[in-house]
Amino acid sequence: MTPLDLTRVPPRAPREQLVGLVMLPRMIDIARAKLPGGAVGDYQIGRGMSGVVLKHFRLAAGEFVEIVAQAEDDDDVLSKLPGGLGQADHSKLSSFLQGLTVAHVPDDLRAEFRAFYGKDLPPDRLVLDVLEEDDARSFPPG
């Protein structure tokens, strides 16, 4: 896959799905930004929600980035993930991720989350909403 510059454009939205799994297209974009010639900006992979997805696939962040580096497109990434393209039901994980709120942010990530996204976020705010709002602030329409 070609590298992305996430200092110029955001990754795909966190609610965008591949094989029924939210966050996966966004994670692919962030992994592409970690490739030579890319720029990851303030994005990360392997902690928070992406860490949950990687744990689901039993992959470390570096392994995921390597899969993306060797892939031609999203379908190729999917075919290289444990379980293969469409071989697993990701609906429970996707539902779990879609329901995560600010109150669910783990203690070990809470201070960093608050410093980055704001300390006055209501505890019932969905994390996916926080990510979308941050992308909109970082990359206002043209």
Backbone as numpy.savetxt, mean C-alpha at the origin, in Angstrom:
# Nx Ny Nz CAx CAy CAz Cx Cy Cz
8.85 -4.25 -14.57 8.00 -3.07 -14.57 8.89 -1.84 -14.57
8.34 -0.77 -15.04 9.11 0.47 -15.07 9.01 1.16 -13.71
10.06 1.90 -13.34 10.03 2.62 -12.06 9.06 3.79 -12.11
8.59 4.19 -10.93 7.70 5.34 -10.79 8.37 6.40 -9.93
8.01 7.65 -10.17 8.48 8.75 -9.35 7.30 9.25 -8.52
7.25 8.83 -7.26 6.13 9.20 -6.40 6.34 10.55 -5.73
7.33 11.30 -6.20 7.43 12.70 -5.79 6.67 13.57 -6.79
6.28 12.98 -7.92 5.58 13.74 -8.97 4.11 13.32 -9.11
3.82 12.07 -8.84 2.45 11.53 -8.93 2.23 10.58 -7.75
0.99 10.48 -7.29 0.72 9.55 -6.19 0.62 8.12 -6.70
0.77 7.17 -5.79 0.46 5.79 -6.17 -1.05 5.64 -6.35
-1.46 4.51 -6.86 -2.90 4.27 -7.01 -3.60 4.38 -5.64
-4.85 4.69 -5.69 -5.64 4.90 -4.48 -5.66 3.64 -3.61
-5.72 3.82 -2.29 -5.68 2.65 -1.41 -6.89 1.72 -1.56
-8.01 2.24 -2.05 -9.19 1.38 -2.22 -9.19 0.63 -3.56
-8.29 0.99 -4.46 -8.21 0.25 -5.73 -7.83 -1.19 -5.41
-8.39 -2.12 -6.18 -8.21 -3.54 -5.88 -7.61 -4.31 -7.05
-6.92 -5.36 -6.68 -6.51 -6.43 -7.61 -6.94 -7.72 -6.94
-7.53 -8.61 -7.67 -8.09 -9.87 -7.17 -8.84 -9.66 -5.86
-9.59 -8.54 -5.79 -10.42 -8.28 -4.63 -9.70 -7.78 -3.40
-8.44 -7.40 -3.54 -7.65 -6.97 -2.39 -7.29 -5.50 -2.50
-7.81 -4.69 -1.56 -7.43 -3.28 -1.51 -5.96 -3.18 -1.15
-5.36 -2.06 -1.44 -3.97 -1.73 -1.13 -2.95 -2.38 -2.08
-3.28 -3.49 -2.70 -2.29 -4.19 -3.52 -1.81 -3.36 -4.71
-2.69 -2.71 -5.48 -2.18 -1.87 -6.58 -1.28 -0.74 -6.06
-1.65 -0.14 -4.94 -0.85 0.92 -4.33 0.52 0.38 -3.93
0.54 -0.79 -3.34 1.81 -1.40 -2.94 2.70 -1.68 -4.15
2.10 -2.12 -5.24 2.88 -2.35 -6.46 3.51 -1.04 -6.92
2.74 0.04 -6.91 3.28 1.34 -7.32 4.42 1.78 -6.41
4.27 1.59 -5.11 5.34 1.98 -4.18 6.57 1.11 -4.40
6.37 -0.17 -4.66 7.50 -1.05 -4.97 8.19 -0.58 -6.25
7.42 -0.17 -7.25 8.01 0.33 -8.50 8.84 1.58 -8.23
8.42 2.38 -7.28 9.18 3.60 -6.93 10.50 3.27 -6.25
10.61 2.07 -5.71 11.86 1.65 -5.06 12.85 1.05 -6.07
12.42 0.88 -7.30 13.30 0.33 -8.33 14.30 1.39 -8.78
15.46 0.97 -9.32 16.42 1.95 -9.84 15.75 2.90 -10.83
15.96 4.19 -10.63 15.35 5.20 -11.48 14.04 5.73 -10.92
13.51 5.10 -9.88 12.27 5.55 -9.25 12.57 6.47 -8.07
11.53 7.03 -7.53 11.65 7.87 -6.33 10.44 7.60 -5.45
10.68 7.14 -4.26 9.62 6.72 -3.36 9.02 7.88 -2.57
9.72 9.01 -2.49 9.20 10.14 -1.73 8.97 9.76 -0.28
7.80 10.13 0.25 7.47 9.84 1.65 6.74 8.51 1.82
6.58 7.75 0.76 5.85 6.49 0.84 6.75 5.39 1.37
6.12 4.40 1.96 6.86 3.27 2.52 6.10 1.98 2.22
6.81 0.90 2.38 6.18 -0.40 2.20 6.76 -1.34 3.26
5.89 -2.15 3.83 6.34 -3.14 4.79 5.90 -2.87 6.22
5.33 -1.68 6.45 4.81 -1.36 7.77 3.34 -0.99 7.62
2.64 -0.94 8.70 1.24 -0.54 8.63 0.41 -1.49 7.78
-0.45 -0.92 6.96 -1.36 -1.74 6.16 -0.63 -2.62 5.16
0.42 -2.09 4.54 1.17 -2.93 3.60 1.84 -4.09 4.33
2.23 -3.88 5.56 2.80 -4.96 6.35 1.80 -6.08 6.59
0.54 -5.72 6.78 -0.52 -6.72 6.95 -0.68 -7.53 5.67
-0.68 -6.85 4.53 -0.81 -7.54 3.24 0.39 -8.46 3.00
1.58 -7.96 3.27 2.77 -8.78 3.07 2.76 -10.01 3.98
2.31 -9.83 5.20 2.21 -10.98 6.12 1.24 -12.01 5.57
0.14 -11.54 4.98 -0.85 -12.43 4.36 -0.19 -13.30 3.28
0.72 -12.70 2.51 1.41 -13.44 1.45 2.69 -14.11 1.93
3.01 -13.93 3.22 4.24 -14.49 3.81 5.49 -14.00 3.08
5.50 -12.67 2.85 6.62 -12.04 2.15 7.19 -10.90 2.97
8.49 -10.70 2.86 9.13 -9.50 3.38 9.02 -8.40 2.32
9.17 -7.16 2.74 9.06 -6.05 1.80 10.05 -6.18 0.65
11.28 -6.55 0.95 12.29 -6.71 -0.10 11.92 -7.79 -1.11
11.31 -8.86 -0.63 10.88 -9.92 -1.54 9.77 -9.43 -2.47
8.86 -8.65 -1.92 7.78 -8.10 -2.74 8.33 -7.15 -3.80
9.25 -6.29 -3.40 9.86 -5.36 -4.36 10.56 -6.14 -5.46
11.22 -7.22 -5.12 11.91 -8.04 -6.13 10.92 -8.70 -7.09
9.77 -9.15 -6.57 8.73 -9.71 -7.44 8.26 -8.65 -8.43
8.03 -7.44 -7.93 7.58 -6.35 -8.80 8.66 -6.02 -9.83
9.92 -6.01 -9.39 11.03 -5.69 -10.30 11.09 -6.67 -11.47
10.77 -7.91 -11.23 10.87 -8.95 -12.26 9.59 -9.09 -13.09
8.53 -8.39 -12.70 7.24 -8.55 -13.36 7.09 -7.61 -14.55
6.27 -8.04 -15.50 5.95 -7.22 -16.67 4.78 -6.27 -16.38
3.82 -6.73 -15.58 2.62 -5.94 -15.30 1.97 -6.48 -14.03
0.82 -5.92 -13.67 0.14 -6.33 -12.44 -0.19 -7.82 -12.44
-0.69 -8.34 -13.57 -1.03 -9.76 -13.63 0.20 -10.63 -13.40
1.33 -10.20 -13.91 2.57 -10.94 -13.70 2.96 -10.93 -12.22
2.77 -9.78 -11.56 3.02 -9.71 -10.11 2.12 -10.73 -9.41
0.84 -10.71 -9.75 -0.11 -11.63 -9.12 0.29 -13.08 -9.33
0.77 -13.41 -10.52 1.14 -14.80 -10.80 2.36 -15.24 -10.00
3.17 -14.29 -9.54 4.38 -14.62 -8.79 4.16 -14.61 -7.27
3.02 -14.09 -6.84 2.73 -14.08 -5.40 2.40 -15.49 -4.93
2.72 -15.80 -3.68 2.32 -17.10 -3.15 0.82 -17.30 -3.31
0.43 -18.41 -3.89 -0.98 -18.67 -4.18 -1.33 -18.41 -5.62
-0.50 -17.63 -6.32 -0.72 -17.38 -7.74 -1.91 -16.50 -8.03
-2.11 -16.21 -9.29 -3.16 -15.31 -9.76 -4.54 -15.87 -9.44
-5.24 -15.16 -8.56 -6.62 -15.52 -8.27 -6.81 -16.85 -7.57
-5.74 -17.41 -7.00 -5.85 -18.72 -6.38 -6.36 -18.67 -4.94
-6.42 -17.48 -4.37 -6.85 -17.36 -2.98 -7.96 -16.34 -2.87
-8.77 -16.50 -1.83 -9.83 -15.54 -1.55 -9.27 -14.50 -0.58
-9.21 -13.26 -1.03 -8.64 -12.19 -0.22 -9.73 -11.30 0.38
-10.99 -11.73 0.29 -12.09 -10.87 0.72 -12.06 -10.57 2.21
-11.69 -11.53 3.04 -11.64 -11.27 4.48 -10.56 -10.25 4.80
-9.40 -10.39 4.19 -8.32 -9.43 4.42 -8.72 -8.06 3.91
-9.33 -8.01 2.74 -9.75 -6.73 2.17 -10.78 -6.05 3.07
-11.74 -6.80 3.57 -12.75 -6.25 4.48 -12.09 -5.74 5.76
-11.15 -6.50 6.27 -10.42 -6.09 7.48 -9.71 -4.76 7.24
-8.99 -4.66 6.14 -8.25 -3.43 5.83 -9.19 -2.25 5.64
-10.32 -2.48 4.99 -11.28 -1.40 4.75 -11.93 -0.90 6.04
-11.92 -1.72 7.07 -12.52 -1.33 8.34 -11.57 -0.74 9.35
-10.28 -0.70 9.04 -9.31 -0.19 10.01 -9.49 1.31 10.21
-9.51 1.71 11.47 -9.64 3.12 11.82 -8.37 3.62 12.49
-8.31 4.92 12.71 -7.17 5.53 13.40 -6.97 4.87 14.76
-8.06 4.48 15.41 -7.95 3.81 16.71 -7.24 2.47 16.62
-7.21 1.85 15.44 -6.56 0.56 15.25 -5.06 0.66 14.97
-4.55 1.86 14.77 -3.11 2.00 14.49 -2.34 1.42 15.67
-1.44 0.48 15.42 -0.71 -0.16 16.53 0.12 0.85 17.33
0.27 0.55 18.60 1.02 1.44 19.50 2.41 1.76 18.97
3.09 0.77 18.39 4.46 1.00 17.92 4.53 1.90 16.68
3.39 2.14 16.03 3.35 3.03 14.86 2.58 4.32 15.12
1.92 4.41 16.27 1.02 5.52 16.55 1.70 6.89 16.52
2.85 7.03 17.17 3.53 8.33 17.21 3.93 8.79 15.80
4.47 7.88 15.01 4.86 8.21 13.64 3.64 8.54 12.78
2.57 7.77 12.94 1.33 8.02 12.20 0.78 9.41 12.52
0.73 9.74 13.80 0.20 11.04 14.22 1.10 12.18 13.73
2.41 11.98 13.78 3.33 13.03 13.32 3.17 13.27 11.82
2.91 12.22 11.07 2.83 12.34 9.62 1.45 12.82 9.16
0.39 12.24 9.73 -0.97 12.51 9.24 -1.74 13.51 10.11
-1.24 13.79 11.30 -1.91 14.74 12.19 -2.35 14.08 13.48
-2.23 14.82 14.55 -2.55 14.24 15.86 -4.00 14.43 16.25
-4.76 15.19 15.47 -6.15 15.47 15.82 -7.16 14.67 15.01
-6.71 13.58 14.42 -7.64 12.75 13.64 -8.59 12.03 14.59
-9.88 12.01 14.27 -10.82 11.28 15.13 -10.52 9.78 15.11
-10.69 9.10 16.23 -10.36 7.68 16.28 -11.19 6.80 15.35
-12.38 7.28 14.94 -13.22 6.48 14.06 -12.97 6.75 12.57
-12.02 7.62 12.25 -11.68 7.91 10.84 -11.02 6.67 10.24
-11.49 6.28 9.08 -10.91 5.12 8.39 -9.51 5.46 7.90
-8.60 4.53 8.06 -7.21 4.75 7.63 -7.16 4.95 6.11
-7.99 4.23 5.36 -8.00 4.42 3.91 -8.39 5.85 3.55
-9.32 6.44 4.31 -9.68 7.84 4.08 -8.49 8.75 4.37
-7.77 8.47 5.43 -6.60 9.29 5.79 -5.57 9.24 4.66
-5.33 8.05 4.10 -4.37 7.91 3.01 -4.83 8.67 1.77
-6.11 8.56 1.43 -6.64 9.27 0.26 -6.55 10.78 0.45
-6.86 11.26 1.64 -6.78 12.70 1.92 -5.34 13.19 1.85
-4.42 12.39 2.33 -3.01 12.77 2.26 -2.53 12.86 0.81
-2.93 11.90 -0.02 -2.58 11.96 -1.44 -3.16 13.22 -2.08
-4.41 13.55 -1.75 -5.05 14.73 -2.34 -4.33 16.01 -1.91
-3.89 16.08 -0.66 -3.13 17.25 -0.19 -1.77 17.33 -0.86
-1.12 16.19 -1.00 0.23 16.16 -1.58 0.24 16.41 -3.08
-0.84 16.03 -3.74 -0.92 16.16 -5.20 -2.25 16.79 -5.59
-2.39 18.10 -5.35 -3.66 18.76 -5.70 -3.90 18.72 -7.20
-5.17 18.71 -7.60 -5.48 18.66 -9.03 -4.87 19.85 -9.77
-4.42 19.58 -10.95 -3.73 20.39 -11.82 -3.74 21.75 -12.11
